[in-house]
Amino acid sequence: MTSGVGALVFWPQTPLLIDGVNADDDAALAELRSACSAAFAAARKATGADAQILVLAERPDDAGPAGEPASTGPAGEPASTGPAGEPASTGVSYGTLAGFGVERTVLLRNGRLEPDSVPPDDAVPLGPNATVALLLLAEISAADAGPIRVVELDRPGFDPGHIDSSGQFETTAPVAWLLEISASRPTIVLVCGDGSARSTRMSPGPYHPDADGFDQQIFGALSESDPEALIRATTTDSTELQVSGVAAWRTAAALAHLLPESAATDGSGAENGFRTAVRFTNRPFGVRYFVATWTLTKPSSS
């Protein structure tokens, strides 16, 4: 397989995806988990069984220090400090869902998953969104996948790039850094994010008239594999709409925009170098969840 990014998988990051969090598990959750599993399997088929997995997850403000990006990954690689100069990874990180009333933990040791393990004292703590991604990877039998790297991103103030007044895309150092660390081997980018929690009268947050429109923009961008549309959709201040994952979506869109095969995107999804599959878009608990795969027709190499 060709080195570089070969597929992007868009997943929810709700803890409800993890066994044990919701005592009243229902068909909607089973359908959502199945869609996540199918999306990852399709990406893995396109990139190869040993493709590395690059997890992009937003780190909540209350989850401790955040980097731009703060990275954890296989030991022995160059120090991944990121633009903000964070300490290099120890090679071991861990996440827990204890804050959600479930004693579920996961270790990421030298790029490999160890679910429900006790972390060593020097392990780097992960936020809940990255934790959900790792536990779900473990549950869908991805433990034998290639090395996994987690990149936690700041809240929406983190800007990986933007479209200037002339319509040209301007990137920032973190995205170039992500391209660099994905260049050595086939790579799947796993992007974590949820729609607005204020889109219906049954949503967790109070109804907001702009929430459904925001969700529709995200769905349109994902279904057309249009990085520019995803960047435009996420320029809105999403804090008021209670959206989680904007930093990951923006970073993924910036990354996809820079891949050689997507440079000529016209938003159709047919001529921009991506094959697109949307596997889930629904609001089982008043929050719209998206599961989609963008697979490059010719994986990039750099």
N, C-alpha and C positions, 0 to 999 in steps of 0.2 A: 504494500500500500504506500501511496505517496505521503511524505511527511507534511505536516502543517494541519490547519483546521480543515476537517472534512465534513463536520456536521455540527449543528447547534440544536440542542433540545431544550424546549421551554416547559418548565414544570411549575406547579404550585409549590408553596412553601408552608402550607398550613400543617400544624402538628397533627391534625385530624387524620392525616394520611398514615400515621404510624399506629400499628396495632397496640391496643391498650389505652390510647388517649381518649377515644370515644367509646363509652360503655354500650351505647346503643348503635353499634355499627350497622349500616344499612346498605341497600343495593347501590345507592349513589356513590358511596365511598368505594365500594368494590369496583364499580365502573371506572372511577377516577384512578384507582391504583392500577387497574388493568391497562388503562390508556397510557399511564406513565411507563409501565413495563414495556408496552408495545413500542412506544416512542424511542426508548433507550435501545431496545433490541434492533430497531431499524437503523439507528445511528451506528450501532456497533457492527452491524452487517455491512454498512457502507464504508466504514473506516478500518475494520479489522479487529479481531478479538483482543489484540494487545495494545490498542490505542490508549493513550493517556486520557484521563478525564479531568477537565479543568472546570471546577465548580465556581460559578459567580453567584455570590449571595450577599444581600444587603445586611449590614450589621446594625441592629437597633441602637438607638442612642443610649439605652440603659444597659447595654450588654458589655460595658467596659471599653477600654481603649480600642479605637478603630484606626485602621491605616488606609492609605490611598495608593495602592492596596496593601493590606497586610496578608502575607502569603505563608502557607504551610505546605510542605511537600516532601518529596523524597530526600533523605539525607545524602550528602555527598555531592549535591548540585551546587552551582554558584549561589552565594548568599542572595536570597530574594528579599531585599529590604524595601524595594519600591521607592517611589519618588520622595516619600516623606521620611525616609531613613529609619524605618522600623528595625528592631533587632532581627538578626537572621533566625530562621526557624531552627528549633532544636531537633526537628525530625519527628516529633511526637506531638499531636494535638488531640483534644478530646471535646466532645459535646455531651450535654445532658438535657433531658426534658423534665428534670425534677421540678422545675418551676411550673409545669403543667400537671403536676400530680402523678407523674408516671416515672418510675425508676428505670428509665431507659438511658443508656450511655453508649457512646461509640468512640473508639480510638482510631486515629489515623497515624499509623506508625510506618515511617519510611514509605509513604504512599500507599499502604495497604490497610484495608478495613479490619477492625477487630471489634465487632459489636458486643455490647454488654460486658465490657472489660473494665477493670479498675485502672484509672490513669496513674502514671507515675507522678511524683511530686513536681517534676520539671515540665510536665505537659502544658502546652499552650491551649488555653480555653477558647472554644469557638462559640459564636452566637447561636441562637435557636434556629435561624433559617438554614445555616450551613449544617447544623446538627440533623435537621429533618432530611436534608438531601442525602447525607451520608447514611442515615438509618434506612431510608427508602432504598438506596442503592444496595445495602446489605440484604434487605428483605426480598428484593427481586433477583437475588442470586448473582449480584455483580461483584462478589468478593474475589472472583478470579479474573476480573478485568485488569487492564493495564494500570500503571501507577495513577493515583488520584492526587490532585493538588487543589487546595481550597484557596480562593481569593475572596476575602471579605471586603466589602466596599462601604464607604460612608453613606449616609442618608442622601436625599436628592441633591444637596448642595455640591456633591462630587460631580464634576463635569468632565467626562471622558472626551468630549468633543462637541462641535456644533456646526450647523450650516450657516455660513456667513451671508452677507447681503447680496453677494453675487451668485449664490447658489452652490458655492464650493464647500466641501466638507473640510473642516480644520480639526485635527486630532490633538491629543495631549500626550505627554510622555507615558502615562500608565498603559494606554492602549498599545503603543509601540512596544512596550515591555511585554505585554501579553502575546503579541505576535512573535516576539523573540523566543519566549519560553515554549511556544507551541511549534516552533520550526524544526525541532530535532526529531519528531516522530509524529505519526498520525494522531490527531487530537479530536476529541469530542468536547464541546463546550456546553456545560449544563447550566442553564439560566433559571434562577429561582425568582418567582414573583406571583403576586395575587392581585386581582382587580379590586375595585372599590368596595369598602365595607359599608357604603351608604347608598347603594343603588336601588333598593326596594324598601317598602314599608316593613319587610320582615328581616332586613339586614341587621347586623350587630350594632351599627351606628345609626344615628338619625338620618332619615331620608334627605338626600341632596339632589336637586334637579339636574346638576351637571354630571353626576356620577355615571349614569348609563351611557351618556355620550362619550365619556372618557373610555369606558370599557369597550364601546364599539370601535373607537379608534385603535385601541390595542389589538382587538380581534382582526380588524381590517389589515393592519400592518403585518400581523403574524400569518394570516391566511394568504397574503400576497407575497410573503417573504420579501418585504420592502424595508430595508434598513433605514432609509431616509424618513419614511412614514412613521416608523417606530421612534426615531429621534424627535420628530416634530410632535408626536403624540405625548411624549414624556417631558416636553418643555414646560407644560402646565404645572403649577405648584400643586402637587398631589397630596400634600399634608392634610389639607382641609377635606379632601375626599377619602382619607384613610386608606390610601393605597400603599402596599408594601412590596418593594422590589423594583422601584423605578431606577435606582442606581445600577442594578444588574441589567435591566432591559436596555438602558442607555449605553452601557459599556458593551453589551453584546451587539447592539446595533452599530456602534462605532467600529467594533472589530470586524463585523460582517461587511461593512462598507469598504473597508480597506483591503479585503480579500480580492485578488486580481479578477476572479471570475464574476464578482458582483459589482464591478465598477461601472458597468453599463446598465444598471438596473432601470427598468421603466415601470416598476411596480406591478407588473403583470404576474410575476411568479413563474412565467414560462420562458422568459428570455434573459433572465438575470443570473443564470448560473446555478440556481437553486431548484431542487425538487421539494415541494412543500406538502406536508400532511398535517392537518389539524385533526386531532383525535378526541378532543374534549373541549367543550365550551358551554358551561352551565353554571347555575347558582344553587347548588344543593343546600346551602346554609346561608343564603342571602349575600354571599360573596362570589363573584364570578371567577372561576378557575379556568386556566387555559393550559392545554397540553398540545404542543406542536413540534414538528421536526423540520428544520431546514437542512437539507443534504446538498452539498455542493456536487454538481455534475462532474466537475473536474477538481478534486481536492487541491488546495493551494500548496505550494512549496515555496519556501523563502530562504 
